[in-house]
Amino acid sequence: MAVSVPLTNGATPLGAKDSSNGDANASANASKPLSRPPSLNVHDVVLGSLAIKPWFSSSGYPDELVGKNVASLHVCQWCFKYTKERAPFLQHLNACPARTSPPPGTLIYTRGHISIHELDGAAAKLYAQNLSLFAKLFLHAKSVFYDVSAFLFYLLVLSPSDPAIPSTSTLLPASQTNPQSHDHGHGQVVGFFSKEKTSWDNNNLACICVFPPWQKQGLAQVLIAASYALGRKEGRTGGPERPLSPHGYAAYVHYWSQTLARSIVRWEGKTLTVEELHGETGIAVDDVQNTLNAMGVLERRKRGWVVNRGRVRAWVEVAGGRVESPIDEGAFVVREDESVEEDEDEDSEE
């Protein structure tokens, strides 16, 4: 799993050691230690009216539409369609069908200003392709561009978003503005994670990206937590695709350590095994073992390695005494197919 590296202007992507939120942009197919590519094919990208500096080249954008060296690429904040020409872009913003609609997909989670939509790559192929192409500007490793049908995408939506994208209604002359068109209040897609519909390794995540303007808010931790919550429902216990890059591993260790500490502190039984923690959290056995070891809370006794709860409580104090979950699992929306299954289970019990 590859992640973004520190930028040359001094900004540091999420997941680096100085990030207190444990966020990281990552994709599968991770590789060797990261280095920034020598050149960018897109030098500036404008999402709606918000200018963002790309971190990496996005070779997926077709040369016949974008070219090999683009000064500025314009991307629609609602459908992620793109063009290097400003005038057609402004006209598209004024007429984009997604402008007055909620983000695509099925709402599966909502709490406060955060919601998550599940999108089938096969059902919304163009949107998923455009989203992946945009994300590649901030991901070091290759991302899924065109073969999106085998993936589910989980869109992270903020309403309102901070920072907000300034209204695009004022970018066109009044004579060219559609009076029926306005910026919707359904929220802004600020990141996503994807996963294979069928994973032979039982992975719950393939690629994760939080777009730069909305980083360092703990949002990647929200996505990681959601991937595990969904994975537990589906019986996926493999975690993210491997291998993990150093920064990607740091982001996951942040989530794993917080989650394990929370489970251990609340555990009511006298003994607690790695297997029980695996069953409680959905975190892979090896990841449980390695994380507890890194936390320094394991001790060897005659019967083997055991968790020292006193050390865990001390670890929590050092961490600031806060190990709350990034998400509220009660905020997942119960879908009709799930409610039908629950009814059938109740009937079978009777």
Phi and psi in degrees as a GROMACS rama.xvg file:
@    title "Ramachandran Plot"
@    xaxis  label "Phi"
@    yaxis  label "Psi"
@TYPE xy
-98.6726  145.935  ALA-2
-129.467  166.848  VAL-3
-70.0229  149.569  SER-4
-104.789  164.725  VAL-5
-53.4178  138.3  PRO-6
-80.653  158.452  LEU-7
-71.8971  -17.7834  THR-8
-87.1643  5.65819  ASN-9
100.454  -16.5034  GLY-10
-70.0679  144.892  ALA-11
-119.344  122.676  THR-12
-62.8408  157.716  PRO-13
-62.875  144.656  LEU-14
103.736  -14.9701  GLY-15
-73.0631  166.651  ALA-16
-63.7672  -26.1848  LYS-17
-88.7684  8.29643  ASP-18
-92.0982  119.499  SER-19
-79.6492  -10.1789  SER-20
-97.5611  -6.22106  ASN-21
66.5425  27.8533  GLY-22
-87.1892  152.617  ASP-23
-159.225  140.629  ALA-24
-87.9216  131.11  ASN-25
-149.727  151.509  ALA-26
-136.135  161.699  SER-27
-72.492  -175.924  ALA-28
62.7067  39.9073  ASN-29
-68.2669  165.221  ALA-30
-139.721  -143.071  SER-31
-77.0629  175.432  LYS-32
-49.0907  139.943  PRO-33
-79.463  146.862  LEU-34
-143.176  145.001  SER-35
-73.8114  134.636  ARG-36
-56.9525  149.476  PRO-37
-65.5341  -24.6895  PRO-38
-150.316  158.23  SER-39
-110.879  142.145  LEU-40
-87.8129  -17.9921  ASN-41
-123.444  117.436  VAL-42
-87.9616  -29.9671  HIS-43
-144.829  144.68  ASP-44
-128.167  137.961  VAL-45
-115.471  112.467  VAL-46
-93.9315  105.049  LEU-47
67.1674  -105.464  GLY-48
-121.926  14.1789  SER-49
-104.141  116.581  LEU-50
-81.6148  132.941  ALA-51
-133.193  140.321  ILE-52
-90.8634  118.641  LYS-53
-62.2886  152.483  PRO-54
-100.087  -30.5623  TRP-55
-140.421  165.561  PHE-56
-73.589  149.136  SER-57
-119.166  90.9317  SER-58
-70.6216  -9.81371  SER-59
-74.3128  -24.7826  GLY-60
-63.7493  127.66  TYR-61
-65.9196  134.976  PRO-62
-60.0675  -35.8039  ASP-63
-68.4388  -19.7622  GLU-64
-103.832  -33.2783  LEU-65
-112.261  -37.9221  VAL-66
93.9929  176.182  GLY-67
-95.8218  -10.2896  LYS-68
-148.748  97.4457  ASN-69
-110.904  126.505  VAL-70
-68.2535  -42.8904  ALA-71
-148.301  129.09  SER-72
-112.471  129.242  LEU-73
-99.7931  129.247  HIS-74
-126.888  130.793  VAL-75
-68.8189  131.633  CYS-76
-73.0156  -13.006  GLN-77
-103.081  -42.5444  TRP-78
-115.627  -7.19673  CYS-79
66.0139  17.5606  PHE-80
-67.4357  157.817  LYS-81
-139.56  157.342  TYR-82
-163.178  154.48  THR-83
-93.8846  -3.45995  LYS-84
-98.3843  127.569  GLU-85
-70.4312  -44.7455  ARG-86
-61.5016  -50.2429  ALA-87
-61.6766  -32.6322  PRO-88
-63.9959  -46.0704  PHE-89
-63.7088  -37.3808  LEU-90
-65.96  -38.5267  GLN-91
-64.6145  -44.271  HIS-92
-55.9812  -37.1065  LEU-93
-71.5597  -25.1762  ASN-94
-118.32  1.11458  ALA-95
-57.927  123.266  CYS-96
-60.9544  -28.0359  PRO-97
-77.2363  -7.89004  ALA-98
-63.2114  -35.3811  ARG-99
-107.376  15.2  THR-100
-119.374  156.781  SER-101
-64.0787  161.591  PRO-102
-56.3218  150.708  PRO-103
-68.7209  167.067  PRO-104
95.3965  -177.939  GLY-105
-100.69  128.313  THR-106
-66.4126  121.134  LEU-107
-118.757  -12.1755  ILE-108
-152.271  136.865  TYR-109
-153.28  127.666  THR-110
-154.681  121.028  ARG-111
60.5659  -127.994  GLY-112
-94.1604  5.45394  HIS-113
-109.632  133.148  ILE-114
-140.579  159.831  SER-115
-130.135  132.08  ILE-116
-113.351  134.366  HIS-117
-93.6091  125.889  GLU-118
-123.974  127.498  LEU-119
-83.1583  119.714  ASP-120
-59.0328  -29.5819  GLY-121
-74.1373  -30.3177  ALA-122
-85.2855  -21.3348  ALA-123
-136.184  61.1922  ALA-124
-61.2023  -47.3667  LYS-125
-64.5652  -43.8819  LEU-126
-61.0614  -46.4378  TYR-127
-63.964  -38.3244  ALA-128
-64.3501  -46.7381  GLN-129
-64.7054  -38.5431  ASN-130
-62.8322  -42.7221  LEU-131
-66.7221  -39.7783  SER-132
-62.6299  -42.5513  LEU-133
-64.2905  -43.59  PHE-134
-62.929  -31.5947  ALA-135
-61.8373  -22.031  LYS-136
-65.3163  -14.9117  LEU-137
-125.515  11.3407  PHE-138
-121.682  137.722  LEU-139
-77.5329  -44.0405  HIS-140
-83.2329  169.141  ALA-141
-64.9256  146.739  LYS-142
-120.051  169.209  SER-143
-75.6763  121.642  VAL-144
-103.472  -58.7478  PHE-145
-112.329  -30.4436  TYR-146
-87.4636  68.4705  ASP-147
-96.7033  -8.11084  VAL-148
-64.5636  -25.8577  SER-149
-87.9494  6.46892  ALA-150
-122.326  151.605  PHE-151
-104.887  139.914  LEU-152
-114.574  136.977  PHE-153
-116.539  105.037  TYR-154
-85.5659  127.602  LEU-155
-91.5114  118.932  LEU-156
-118.005  130.683  VAL-157
-111.285  134.145  LEU-158
-144.249  101.338  SER-159
-81.8876  164.429  PRO-160
-96.1679  149.6  SER-161
-132.915  109.137  ASP-162
-76.901  153.612  PRO-163
-84.9097  148.683  ALA-164
-80.5273  120.347  ILE-165
-53.3863  145.368  PRO-166
-54.4861  135.434  SER-167
-90.8993  0.647931  THR-168
-65.1378  -25.7091  SER-169
-91.2789  1.13724  THR-170
-79.5722  -22.1864  LEU-171
-101.78  149.783  LEU-172
-58.0965  150.45  PRO-173
-57.0786  -33.0119  ALA-174
-68.1681  -20.714  SER-175
-105.177  4.07151  GLN-176
-89.0253  132.477  THR-177
-80.4198  114.455  ASN-178
-64.1638  -19.9668  PRO-179
-85.296  -8.4588  GLN-180
-99.3583  135.123  SER-181
-152.318  160.686  HIS-182
-70.1765  124.217  ASP-183
-74.4656  163.297  HIS-184
-107.043  30.1801  GLY-185
-92.2763  3.37105  HIS-186
101.862  166.862  GLY-187
-118.714  131.998  GLN-188
-72.5726  119.691  VAL-189
-116.925  0.952694  VAL-190
171.716  -177.304  GLY-191
-169.574  165.914  PHE-192
-131.35  156.501  PHE-193
-125.049  159.262  SER-194
-151.151  154.25  LYS-195
-70.2811  141.662  GLU-196
-63.3596  -38.5309  LYS-197
-126.367  116.004  THR-198
-115.803  118.727  SER-199
-67.1349  -23.1926  TRP-200
-96.9785  7.39393  ASP-201
62.8446  29.7188  ASN-202
-72.0571  143.616  ASN-203
-101.386  0.0444238  ASN-204
-157.856  138.022  LEU-205
-110.234  -41.8359  ALA-206
-147.36  142.849  CYS-207
-139.452  137.692  ILE-208
-152.195  128.528  CYS-209
-112.108  124.212  VAL-210
-65.1802  142.317  PHE-211
-47.853  -42.3681  PRO-212
-61.7352  -20.0679  PRO-213
-113.476  20.3943  TRP-214
-83.9971  172.811  GLN-215
59.0016  33.6639  LYS-216
-121.337  9.8955  GLN-217
76.5556  14.5414  GLY-218
-74.0122  -30.1634  LEU-219
-66.111  -33.6594  ALA-220
-65.2892  -33.7804  GLN-221
-62.1613  -45.3932  VAL-222
-66.1769  -42.1893  LEU-223
-62.6001  -45.064  ILE-224
-61.7428  -40.3673  ALA-225
-64.8557  -37.9609  ALA-226
-63.6589  -36.4505  SER-227
-74.1673  -39.3259  TYR-228
-61.3783  -44.6213  ALA-229
-67.89  -38.0384  LEU-230
-62.7467  -38.5471  GLY-231
-64.3776  -37.9  ARG-232
-65.042  -33.1321  LYS-233
-94.6863  -4.07386  GLU-234
77.0284  21.6336  GLY-235
-91.4146  112.607  ARG-236
-120.019  18.009  THR-237
-87.0518  -12.8131  GLY-238
74.3244  -157.426  GLY-239
-75.1422  159.552  PRO-240
-61.5095  145.453  GLU-241
-112.116  162.056  ARG-242
-78.3596  165.112  PRO-243
-99.481  140.717  LEU-244
-74.888  166.639  SER-245
-55.9468  -44.3121  PRO-246
-70.7719  -38.1217  HIS-247
-64.3415  -41.266  GLY-248
-62.5437  -40.3372  TYR-249
-61.9593  -39.877  ALA-250
-64.8541  -41.2766  ALA-251
-71.5563  -38.2098  TYR-252
-60.3826  -36.7461  VAL-253
-59.0343  -47.6566  HIS-254
-67.7124  -47.091  TYR-255
-59.7643  -46.8509  TRP-256
-65.1779  -42.6136  SER-257
-63.1156  -43.3137  GLN-258
-67.0707  -43.9501  THR-259
-66.5511  -41.743  LEU-260
-60.4048  -42.5898  ALA-261
-63.1584  -42.7589  ARG-262
-67.3492  -40.2481  SER-263
-67.2851  -44.514  ILE-264
-61.8105  -34.9172  VAL-265
-90.6401  -6.24856  ARG-266
-66.7229  131.609  TRP-267
-98.07  -15.1813  GLU-268
-73.9259  166.728  GLY-269
-77.9004  -36.9707  LYS-270
-116.96  158.05  THR-271
-147.582  122.21  LEU-272
-107.448  164.943  THR-273
-61.0053  -39.6844  VAL-274
-62.708  -39.1656  GLU-275
-66.8035  -38.7418  GLU-276
-65.6672  -38.0302  LEU-277
-60.3615  -46.5853  HIS-278
-66.6277  -33.7712  GLY-279
-73.4428  -38.0808  GLU-280
-107.393  -21.4324  THR-281
81.388  2.29856  GLY-282
-79.3908  135.497  ILE-283
-57.0186  148.049  ALA-284
-55.2751  -46.6634  VAL-285
-62.0078  -38.4389  ASP-286
-69.1218  -36.2666  ASP-287
-62.0148  -49.9038  VAL-288
-60.3971  -49.2425  GLN-289
-66.4794  -37.1433  ASN-290
-69.8954  -43.9135  THR-291
-61.5661  -37.1534  LEU-292
-65.7898  -41.9852  ASN-293
-66.5073  -31.3413  ALA-294
-73.842  -16.7379  MET-295
73.572  32.0307  GLY-296
-110.888  4.75888  VAL-297
-95.2929  143.666  LEU-298
-138.3  147.492  GLU-299
-91.6348  127.265  ARG-300
-124.36  -179.672  ARG-301
-58.8156  -35.4077  LYS-302
-88.0274  3.73405  ARG-303
120.082  -163.51  GLY-304
-78.7869  132.083  TRP-305
-132.48  158.503  VAL-306
-84.9462  125.87  VAL-307
-89.5625  105.741  ASN-308
-66.3827  -29.9928  ARG-309
-61.8626  -40.6862  GLY-310
-67.0041  -35.2073  ARG-311
-64.909  -44.8441  VAL-312
-61.6752  -38.3634  ARG-313
-65.5439  -39.4305  ALA-314
-61.8711  -41.7759  TRP-315
-62.9796  -40.4714  VAL-316
-62.9552  -42.8697  GLU-317
-63.2795  -34.4161  VAL-318
-77.5069  1.96115  ALA-319
100.768  5.16454  GLY-320
74.9313  10.7314  GLY-321
-122.336  118.948  ARG-322
-134.548  37.4163  VAL-323
-66.3197  151.305  GLU-324
-69.5299  142.379  SER-325
-65.7403  -18.6896  PRO-326
-129.024  163.643  ILE-327
-105.262  106.744  ASP-328
-66.3901  -16.0791  GLU-329
-77.6566  -7.022  GLY-330
-91.766  -0.434054  ALA-331
-70.2318  137.16  PHE-332
-79.6821  127.683  VAL-333
-78.8803  117.917  VAL-334
-85.7082  162.687  ARG-335
-59.0579  -41.9398  GLU-336
-65.2419  -34.0566  ASP-337
-70.9552  -40.1737  GLU-338
-66.6158  -34.3058  SER-339
-64.8106  -42.6777  VAL-340
-62.6218  -40.2581  GLU-341
-64.0489  -41.0771  GLU-342
-62.7368  -40.8159  ASP-343
-65.3769  -37.7663  GLU-344
-63.8298  -42.2213  ASP-345
-63.9652  -40.6892  GLU-346
-64.5331  -39.989  ASP-347
-67.3443  -32.9063  SER-348
-68.3473  -35.9356  GLU-349
